[in-house]
């Protein structure tokens, strides 16, 4: 949507009770609790995608163009693992939180335990104020030390995070799921 002037960002909490059951370890012939997390993520994605479409419908009903972006299945260049549009950066710009060393959006209320969707619109909306929060990433380091894929590292000067997206994605796919950085992050607990 080249004429987009605003982004509406929607977020929903990933319940810590469900996230707490997830594990990057897969044991043969044993049911994985990651399946419960996957089902929860699918449910949240459906609700968030509907919200983005409802927002787009409201804009369109008053003659404004809008492009809903789903919570899952968004356009991704798989060669470089780059999204066409970064939801977490849009959420940070919208004042929902700040991006931590694990590359996840950290919100004041839920920490990194959120799922996002967006709606681009040509409507000129008043921006929300940036969230006033201090991240404790530098003194914590738990996500970096605990990443089973070794995909996280201390960011270089001027960067918010450093992540090897290929190591993270490969490990997550091979292990049947991983959310250790989200699960272990003390923010919002």
Buried (B, 14 or more C-beta within 10 A) or exposed (E): BEEBEBBBBBBBBBEBEBBEBBBBEEEEEEEBBBEBBBEBBEEBBEBBBBBBBEBBEBBEEEEBBBBBBBBEEBEEEEEEEEEEBBBBBBBBBBBBBBBBBBBBBBBEEBBBBBBBBBBBBBBEEEEEEEBEEEBBBEEBEBBBEBBBBEBBEEBEEEEBBBBBEEBBBEBBEEBBBBBBBBBBBEBBE
